[in-house]
Amino acid sequence: MDCRAQISFEYLVLATFAIILAIAAALLLDTLRTISLSSQAKILNYRNKTIESILG
């Protein structure tokens, strides 16, 4: 009976670790997405300014 409890506790710890890892990965992806969108907006702004300076 003690062996079953030990295995159950180990699965609980493993599941908790997997959930925390998934949350951390989701937060990292969201941060990278935000940085990517910000960089894309800056690049588009620089492009538009360059085109305006060439044409104007």
C-alpha positions as CSV (number, residue, x, y, z in Angstrom):
1,M,0.0,0.0,0.0
2,D,2.9,2.4,0.8
3,C,4.4,1.7,-2.6
4,R,1.2,2.8,-4.3
5,A,1.1,6.0,-2.3
6,Q,4.7,6.8,-3.3
7,I,4.0,6.2,-7.0
8,S,0.8,8.3,-6.8
9,F,2.8,11.2,-5.1
10,E,5.5,11.0,-7.7
11,Y,2.9,11.2,-10.5
12,L,1.4,14.2,-8.7
13,V,4.8,15.9,-8.5
14,L,5.5,15.1,-12.2
15,A,2.1,16.5,-13.3
16,T,2.6,19.7,-11.2
17,F,6.1,20.1,-12.8
18,A,4.6,19.6,-16.3
19,I,1.8,22.2,-15.7
20,I,4.4,24.7,-14.4
21,L,6.6,24.1,-17.4
22,A,3.6,24.6,-19.8
23,I,2.7,27.8,-18.1
24,A,6.3,29.1,-18.3
25,A,6.4,28.2,-22.0
26,A,3.1,30.0,-22.7
27,L,4.4,33.1,-20.9
28,L,7.7,33.0,-22.8
29,L,5.8,32.6,-26.1
30,D,3.5,35.6,-25.2
31,T,6.5,37.7,-24.4
32,L,8.3,36.8,-27.6
33,R,5.1,37.5,-29.6
34,T,4.8,41.0,-28.0
35,I,8.5,41.7,-28.8
36,S,8.0,40.5,-32.3
37,L,4.9,42.7,-32.9
38,S,6.7,45.8,-31.4
39,S,9.7,45.2,-33.7
40,Q,7.5,44.8,-36.7
41,A,5.7,48.1,-35.9
42,K,9.1,49.9,-35.6
43,I,10.3,48.4,-38.9
44,L,7.1,49.5,-40.7
45,N,7.5,52.9,-39.2
46,Y,11.1,53.2,-40.4
47,R,10.1,52.0,-43.8
48,N,7.3,54.5,-44.1
49,K,9.6,57.3,-43.0
50,T,12.3,56.2,-45.5
51,I,9.7,56.1,-48.4
52,E,8.4,59.6,-47.4
53,S,11.9,61.0,-47.4
54,I,12.7,59.6,-50.8
55,L,9.4,60.7,-52.3
56,G,9.2,64.1,-50.5
